């Protein structure tokens, strides 16, 4: 695993974060040391797929990056006729993901798409995973995407939504952000790396609060929205049609 040292050198101007070749090369290390509970979210995505993937349906992994969620779901799906559709808009991610999937012996077929998730024509959708992806869309584009996902689902289908979050009360946001940065320092990131990475994400990743996520999902029509995981300012919830 190549160590993430992208922000270890002082930068006169910190550019907006992008999922380019540099990030792809260190992504497994970056996300392991930057997203608390990431491995649990991936494992549980597979368990959700085991339960909710229906025969002869599609399962979607939106913002698939290197395919961790796709692989977790593929390893657990036993229903016949299920196809996983994995989508990412980064050519570098898709290229590496294709190589990783080629070495996997999972049975469920995977259709790998280089595209913007807002362009996808969702069909026969029994389960969709949005793991740390919605947060990168402009806020105004989030509800329309989720509505299209909902409309493509039969009753009983599920959505997994994992996100970095903020809090309604400023004190809570500051507290959990400070603890989160301490956790990153514990994982070997320097103060400069943490500061520069935060600057790079400032205009790219715009988090919502848990009540905002819940209200949006309920407005669209999801019957139940349950928070099943939270660590500091990261969470995962499941919504059911």
JOJO-V463098 format. One record per residue. N is the residue number from 1. RES is the residue in one small letter. PHI is phi as a letter, one per 40 degrees, with the letter a starting at -180 (999 if undefined). PSI is psi in whole degrees, -180 to 180 (* if undefined). OMEGA is omega in whole degrees, 0 to 359 (NA if undefined). Layout:
# JOJO-V463098
<<N | RES | PHI | PSI | OMEGA> <N | RES | PHI | PSI | OMEGA>>
This chain:
# JOJO-V463098
<<1 | x | 999 | 120 | 181> <2 | x | c | 133 | 184> <3 | x | c | 139 | 177> <4 | x | c | 110 | 175> <5 | x | b | 27 | 185> <6 | x | d | -37 | 184> <7 | x | b | 23 | 183> <8 | x | c | -10 | 178> <9 | x | b | 134 | 180> <10 | x | d | 136 | 180> <11 | x | b | 130 | 179> <12 | x | c | -42 | 176> <13 | x | b | 121 | 180> <14 | x | c | 117 | 180> <15 | x | c | 158 | 177> <16 | x | d | 143 | 181> <17 | x | c | 139 | 175> <18 | x | a | 154 | 182> <19 | x | c | 68 | 183> <20 | x | c | -171 | 184> <21 | x | d | -37 | 179> <22 | x | c | -44 | 180> <23 | x | c | -42 | 179> <24 | x | d | -40 | 184> <25 | x | c | -28 | 183> <26 | x | b | 7 | 191> <27 | x | d | -46 | 180> <28 | x | d | -42 | 178> <29 | x | c | -42 | 181> <30 | x | d | -49 | 186> <31 | x | c | -32 | 177> <32 | x | c | -38 | 182> <33 | x | c | -2 | 185> <34 | x | b | -18 | 183> <35 | x | b | 101 | 180> <36 | x | c | 132 | 179> <37 | x | g | 7 | 184> <38 | x | d | -46 | 183> <39 | x | c | -37 | 177> <40 | x | c | -41 | 179> <41 | x | c | -42 | 180> <42 | x | c | -47 | 179> <43 | x | d | -46 | 182> <44 | x | c | -30 | 175> <45 | x | c | -39 | 176> <46 | x | c | -40 | 180> <47 | x | c | -37 | 174> <48 | x | c | -42 | 180> <49 | x | c | -39 | 178> <50 | x | d | -37 | 184> <51 | x | c | -36 | 191> <52 | x | b | -16 | 178> <53 | x | c | 118 | 182> <54 | x | c | 153 | 177> <55 | x | d | 139 | 176> <56 | x | f | 42 | 178> <57 | x | b | 174 | 175> <58 | x | b | 144 | 173> <59 | x | b | 133 | 186> <60 | x | b | 137 | 171> <61 | x | b | 103 | 187> <62 | x | c | 123 | 189> <63 | x | g | 54 | 192> <64 | x | c | -15 | 183> <65 | x | f | -120 | 183> <66 | x | c | 8 | 172> <67 | x | g | 17 | 182> <68 | x | c | -45 | 179> <69 | x | c | -42 | 178> <70 | x | d | -46 | 180> <71 | x | c | -40 | 179> <72 | x | c | -42 | 179> <73 | x | c | -42 | 181> <74 | x | c | -35 | 182> <75 | x | c | -16 | 185> <76 | x | b | -18 | 184> <77 | x | c | 126 | 178> <78 | x | b | -14 | 180> <79 | x | c | 140 | 182> <80 | x | c | 150 | 172> <81 | x | g | 15 | 181> <82 | x | c | 132 | 175> <83 | x | b | 133 | 175> <84 | x | c | 128 | 177> <85 | x | b | 111 | 184> <86 | x | b | 130 | 189> <87 | x | b | 137 | 172> <88 | x | a | 149 | 181> <89 | x | c | 6 | 178> <90 | x | c | 115 | 178> <91 | x | d | -37 | 181> <92 | x | c | -40 | 176> <93 | x | c | -47 | 183> <94 | x | c | -42 | 180> <95 | x | d | -47 | 180> <96 | x | c | -37 | 179> <97 | x | c | -40 | 180> <98 | x | c | -42 | 179> <99 | x | c | -41 | 180> <100 | x | c | -44 | 181> <101 | x | c | -32 | 181> <102 | x | c | -26 | 180> <103 | x | c | 1 | 180> <104 | x | c | 144 | 183> <105 | x | b | 22 | 178> <106 | x | c | 152 | 186> <107 | x | c | -35 | 184> <108 | x | c | 130 | 178> <109 | x | c | 146 | 179> <110 | x | b | 126 | 172> <111 | x | b | 116 | 184> <112 | x | b | 122 | 185> <113 | x | b | 129 | 169> <114 | x | c | 101 | 185> <115 | x | a | 166 | 171> <116 | x | c | 131 | 183> <117 | x | c | -20 | 178> <118 | x | c | -11 | 180> <119 | x | c | -6 | 189> <120 | x | c | 136 | 175> <121 | x | c | 93 | 184> <122 | x | c | 134 | 181> <123 | x | b | 140 | 170> <124 | x | f | 56 | 195> <125 | x | c | 102 | 181> <126 | x | c | -20 | 179> <127 | x | a | 135 | 174> <128 | x | b | 133 | 174> <129 | x | b | 124 | 174> <130 | x | b | 81 | 184> <131 | x | c | 105 | 176> <132 | x | f | 46 | 183> <133 | x | b | -46 | 183> <134 | x | d | -33 | 183> <135 | x | c | -19 | 181> <136 | x | c | -5 | 176> <137 | x | c | 149 | 171> <138 | x | d | 139 | 184> <139 | x | d | -37 | 181> <140 | x | c | -16 | 181> <141 | x | c | -7 | 187> <142 | x | c | -49 | 181> <143 | x | c | -45 | 178> <144 | x | d | -40 | 178> <145 | x | c | -48 | 181> <146 | x | c | -35 | 178> <147 | x | c | -41 | 179> <148 | x | c | -37 | 175> <149 | x | c | -47 | 180> <150 | x | d | -45 | 183> <151 | x | c | -22 | 181> <152 | x | c | -1 | 186> <153 | x | b | 141 | 169> <154 | x | c | 163 | 174> <155 | x | d | 138 | 181> <156 | x | g | -8 | 178> <157 | x | c | 167 | 186> <158 | x | b | 154 | 175> <159 | x | b | 132 | 172> <160 | x | b | 123 | 181> <161 | x | b | 112 | 180> <162 | x | b | 133 | 189> <163 | x | a | 155 | 161> <164 | x | c | 141 | 185> <165 | x | b | 166 | 169> <166 | x | b | -177 | 185> <167 | x | b | 149 | 182> <168 | x | c | -38 | 181> <169 | x | c | 125 | 185> <170 | x | d | -40 | 182> <171 | x | c | -39 | 179> <172 | x | c | -41 | 178> <173 | x | c | -45 | 181> <174 | x | c | -41 | 181> <175 | x | c | -53 | 184> <176 | x | c | -29 | 175> <177 | x | c | -41 | 178> <178 | x | c | -44 | 179> <179 | x | c | -41 | 179> <180 | x | c | -44 | 178> <181 | x | c | -35 | 175> <182 | x | c | -38 | 177> <183 | x | c | -42 | 178> <184 | x | c | -39 | 176> <185 | x | c | -40 | 176> <186 | x | d | -32 | 180> <187 | x | c | 6 | 172> <188 | x | h | 0 | 177> <189 | x | c | 139 | 177> <190 | x | c | 166 | 177> <191 | x | d | -39 | 180> <192 | x | c | -43 | 179> <193 | x | c | -44 | 180> <194 | x | c | -44 | 181> <195 | x | c | -45 | 183> <196 | x | c | -38 | 177> <197 | x | c | -41 | 179> <198 | x | c | -41 | 178> <199 | x | c | -42 | 181> <200 | x | c | -31 | 183> <201 | x | c | -11 | 190> <202 | x | d | -43 | 182> <203 | x | c | 3 | 185> <204 | x | b | -42 | 181> <205 | x | b | 110 | 181> <206 | x | b | 104 | 186> <207 | x | c | 154 | 172> <208 | x | b | 170 | 171> <209 | x | c | 163 | 176> <210 | x | d | -45 | 176> <211 | x | d | -35 | 176> <212 | x | c | -44 | 178> <213 | x | c | -47 | 183> <214 | x | c | -46 | 181> <215 | x | c | -40 | 180> <216 | x | c | -46 | 181> <217 | x | c | -40 | 180> <218 | x | c | -37 | 177> <219 | x | c | -40 | 180> <220 | x | c | -33 | 177> <221 | x | h | -3 | 178> <222 | x | c | 132 | 186> <223 | x | c | -39 | 182> <224 | x | b | 135 | 176> <225 | x | b | 115 | 185> <226 | x | b | 127 | 173> <227 | x | c | 119 | 183> <228 | x | b | -13 | 180> <229 | x | a | 137 | 170> <230 | x | a | 136 | 173> <231 | x | a | 113 | 184> <232 | x | f | -122 | 182> <233 | x | b | 38 | 173> <234 | x | b | 143 | 182> <235 | x | a | 164 | 169> <236 | x | b | 137 | 179> <237 | x | b | 158 | 177> <238 | x | b | 136 | 178> <239 | x | b | 141 | 187> <240 | x | b | 135 | 180> <241 | x | c | * | NA>>
